[in-house]
Amino acid sequence: MSNYPEIKYLRNKQTDYRKWDKCLQKAGNKNLYGQSWYLDIVTPGWDALVYGDYEFVMPLPVKKRMGISAVLQPLHCQQLGIFPVPDFELQSSFCNKIFRLFPVVRYQMNAALLAETFGKLKFTDRINYLLPLEKQYKELEKNFNSNARRNIKKSGKAGVKVVKGLAVKEFFDSKNEAVNRKIPKKSHRILTRLMSKTITSGQGVIYAAYSETNTLCAAAFVIFEAGRIYYLNAFSTGEGMQNRAMYAIVNQIIREHSQSGWIIDFEGSMVEGVARFYKGFGAISEKYYATSSSRFPLLEKLI
């Protein structure tokens, strides 16, 4: 490794977006969250670790807290880490670098990386759920469990209809009412920007479910990127929960994109009930890691 350029820490204004995007495009572990345009929305001004001439890159969502630079995982950004996957020694070098540079780290590594390389970074396992859509719908349907089948049938009997397209404002107004509280301003701002950008380009879609009386009862916002359909945000009203409208939405996405080779990325959940919902469609689990370190325990507690 001594014959190669060392890992460089670059501020956002020093980062070559063209080279960054080219690196991500070639990476076998590329994902939505590491794309430069996505990072610009969820963590404006992001920094980076770069090895060589953008052979390997690692986005750093750096924020100042009480005058101290901290790496903090952004909202709506499940997995970051190193792209593409380097060898063991270089993975370790990246992790050691982030530990040395930042006194506080709360950072989630993508599933392709090895926990053994994290060094002094503590880590906990997180679970994501993925559903490959390579087969015909009838074949995929065979993997639905009895609960999913029953609830899909129930939504059909209740007259639930699923359509694509819903105004962003209506999505948030309905979600705020459904959860009986306002979405936090920062989350609302990020999701609004993501929706506006991706829906305009055709990369993002809002699936909306309507009851028999034509009342909006559930909706899900998804983004198509890097071979995956990211199930980014969703809600059900009280009526939607009763008529199992979210089962109708996910079933519709599966039906539409069967045999496409895409993968539905449910973004996982450590909440048992939510995980059970994903697994009901035959989704398989994938482990990724939440890493952390702190040389200022009080600051970490405040964060």
N, C-alpha and C positions, 0 to 999 in steps of 0.2 A: 504493500500500500504506500510505502514511502516514496515510490516513484511517480505517484499520481498527485494532482493538485489537491490541496486540503479542502475540507468542507468550508465554504464561505457563508458568513451571515450577511444577508442583503436586506436593506430597508426596502420598502415597497417601491420607492422611486428609482431604486437601482436595479429592480427586477426587469428582465427582458420578457415581456409577456409573449412575444412570438415564439421564443425558444421554450418558454414554460409550456405553452399549449402544445407544441410539437412533442415535448417530452411526455406529457400526459397522454397524448393521442396514441403513442407507441407502447405505453405501459400496460402490461398484462393485468395489473390490479387497478387500472384507472376506475374512477367513480365520479359521480356527480359533484361531490363535495370538494374535490381537489381542482376543479376547473377554475380558471382565473376569473371568469365572469361571475361564477357562483360565489367565490370568495369575496369579490368586490361588493356583493350585496350583503352577505351575512357577517362579514368582518372587514369593513372598509379600512384600507391602509395596512393590510396584512403584510407581514415580513416573511422571510424564507431562509432556509438552509439549502445551499446548492453545491453539489459536488461536480467538479470538472466543468465542462462546457454544457451544463444542464443535462448531464447524463443521469443524475438522480436528484430529485427535489423533495423538499419537505415544507409545506406551508406552515407558518407560525402566526396564529391569531394573538398578537401581543397587545396587552392593555396595561395602562398605568393605573396602579392602585396605591394610594397613599405615597406617591412618588416612587414606587417600586415597579419595575417591569415584570409582568406576569404573563404566562402563556395560558389562556383560558379558552376552553372549547366553546365555540359560538352556538347560539340557538339555531335550530333547524340544520344542524351539521353533524351527522352521526359519527362518521369515521374520516380521519385525515391520515397522518403518517407519511411514509416514504414512498415515492413513485419513481420508477418501477421498483420491484423488490430487489434490493442489493444482496450480496453475500453476507454471511454471518458477521464477519469482521466489520464490514462497512455499516451494517445495521447498528452494531454496537457503537461505532464511532459517532453516528448521528445521535443516538440516545445519550451518549456521554456528553456530547456538545450541548444539547438542549439542557441537560442537568447543570452543567457548568455555567451556562450563560444566564439562566433564569432562576431566581431564588424560589419562585412559586410556579408550579406546573400543574395544570389540570387538562389533560390532553388525551384524546381517544385515537388509538392506532387502528389502522385498517386490518381486516381479518387475515391478510396474506403475510403479515409480519410475525416474527417469532418472539414469544414472551421471554425466552432465554437471553435475548439481546438487550433487554431494557436496562440492565445494569442497576444503578442506584434508584431508578424510577420504580416506585411501588406500582402494583397493578392489580386490578380486579377483572374477572371475566364478565363480559356482557354478551347477550344473545340477540342475534338478528334472525329474521325468518325470510326465506327465499322460496319462490315457487317458479321453477322453470316451465316455460310454455312451449316446449318442443312438440308435444303430441297433439293429436286431435282432441277436440273438446270432450268427446265421449270417453276417451281414455283418461283424461285429466279428472273428469267427474267421478271415475271409479275410486279415486283417492280421497274424495270428500268423505268425512266421517258422517255417522248417522245424524248427528246434531245439525251439521251444516245442511245436509239434504233436507231435513225436516223444516229448517228455517227458510231455506230457499223456496220450498213448496208453500210455506205459510205466507211469504211475501207475495207470491204469485196469486194465491187465493184471495189475499187482501186487495188485489188490484194495483199493486205498486208498479209504477212505470219508471224506467231509468232513461235519461236523455243526457247528451253531452252539451255543455254550454250553460253557464250561469254567470250573471254579473258579479264581479268581485265584491261590490258593496253589499249585494244581497247575501252572498256567502257569509260575510262577517256579521251583518245584521241578524241573520238567522242563527248563526252560531252563538253570538252573544246572548240571544234570547233563550236558546236551547240549554246552554250551560248556566244560565242565570247569573252571569257575571261578565264583565268586559274582558276581552283578551288583553293581556298586558301590552302597553304601547309599543315596546321594542319588538315583540313578537308580531304584532299587527303590522308594523312598519316593514319588517323583513318579508313577511308573507305577501304583503301587498305588492312590493317590488318584484318578488319572484313571480307572482301571478301575472302582473302586468307585462313583464318581459317575456315569459315563456308562452303565455296564451297568445300574445301577438305574433310570435314566431311559429306557432303551431306545435311547440315542444311541450307545452303544458295544457292540461285539460281538466275541467271541473265536471265530474259526473254528478248529476243531481237526480234524486229519487222523489217522485211525487205520489201522493196517496190517491185513492179512488176519487176523492173530491178535488183533485188537482192542487193539493197543498204540499209545499216543499217539506219533506220530512227527514231528509238526510242528504249529505253531499260529501264528496271526496275530491281533493286536489292532487293530481299526479303529474310527474314530470318524466318525460322519456329522454334518457341520456345514457350513453355508453352501454347499450344493450340491456338496460334495465328500465323498468317502470317503477319509479319511486313513489310510494304511497305516502305523500308528504304531510297531509293534514286532512282531518275528516271530523264530521259531527253527525249526531242523530238527535232529532227532537224527541219529545216524549212519545208522540205518535209513531215516529220512526222506530223507536225501540220496540213498541208493541207490535208493529207490522213487519219487523225484521228487515227494514229497508236497506241496511248496510250489507246484509247478505246478498240482496239483489244487486247492489252496486258492484261488489267484488265478483260475483258470478258473471255479471255483464262484461267486466274487464277481461276475465278469463276466457269467456266465450269469444269475444272480439279478437283477442290476440293469440288464441290457440294456434299452434303450428308456426308461430312467428319466430321462435328461437329467443324471444325476449324472456327476461326473468322479472317477475314481480318482486320488488324489494319492499317488504312491509316495514322496514326500519326497526323491526324487533320490538320487544317490550319485556321488561322484567316484572310487569304486572300480570299475574296469573290468568286473570279473565281475558285480557287482551291477547296474550300469547295463545290461549286456548282457541280464540276466534281465528287467528292466523293458521294455526295447526289444523283446524277443521277443514281447510281447503287443501290439505296435503302439503303445506309449506314445510320445508326442512330447516333445521336450525344451523346457524353459523356463528362461531365464537369470534368476538373481537375484544379489544382490551381498553379499559379506562386506566390511564397511567397518572401518577401524581407524585409530587415531591414538594417539600417546603422547608426552607431554612428560617421561615418566619411563621410559626404556628398560629400566632394571633391573627396575622393578616389573612392566612388561609381560612381561618374560622369566620372572619368577617366576609370574605368572598363567598 
